[in-house]
Every structure is written in structure tokens, then in C-alpha cells.
Amino acid sequence: MSEKQEKKKSTSEEAEEVRDILSAVSTEVPALIKSIIASVFSEEAGRSMGKAAAAFYKELKESGMPDAVAVKMTEDYIGVFTSLGDLLKGKGKGISIGGEKGKELGEEIEKRIKEKLAEKKRASEEEAEED
């Protein structure tokens, strides 16, 4: 096999590998996000969060924290979970996972990868022509 054929095969194999990676990412990432959201908003997660908040409040009170401060700190503690949930649902301050912005980002990534592959292919072809 000539060097030109080997370079062409190498570029083709790289393009196929990138396609495989993008295909896996496009199916696996949304499934992973859905799974995370489901686990955060499940009945069991709610019970666990309630128990954790109660234990946190109890610990604050037992250490001598004034009631108003303990309540405020517990609210802030629960707020962390709520903020995390909002982020995962795509409602975080300007941050979105999925939705229209996610689709646009995916399209832009795909476009840039195709451009880079095309550039690499052209360069490879030019090198082959020079040989």
C-alpha cells in the first residue's frame, strides 16, 4: 500500500472514530442527565434530603446555635439541594443542560469537528499530491 493510500485510510479511520464518539456522546449524555435528574427528584431522594436537613438542624441546636440562626442555616443547606436541582433541570442562572441552547451547542460542536476533519483531509490530500 502506498503512503498516499495509507494517509487517506488514516484520515478516513479518524473521521469514522470521531463519528463513533459523537454518536456515543449524543445518546449517552442525555441518558446520563435524565438518570441524574430522576435520582435527585425521586421519592427516596426527598426522604434522604429531609433526614439530612433534620439531622443538620438537630446538630446545630445541640451545639447551642440560636433557633433563628439554626433555621436560617438549615434553609440555606436545603437551598443547596434546590439550586443543584434547578441547575440539572436547566434553570440555573444562564446555565442550561439540554434544551434549545444545548441543541445549538451540539450543532456548533458538530460543525467545528466537520470543519477540522475537512481541513485535515485537504492537508492530507495536498501532501499526497506533492509526493
Secondary structure, DSSP 8 states (H G I E B T S, - for coil): --HHHHHHHHHHHHHHHHHHHHHHHHHHHHHHHHHHHHHHTSHHHHHHHHHHHHHHHHHHHHTT--HHHHHHHHHHHHHHHHHHHHHHHT-BTTB-SSHHHHHHHHHHHHHHHHHHHHHHHHHHHHHHHH-
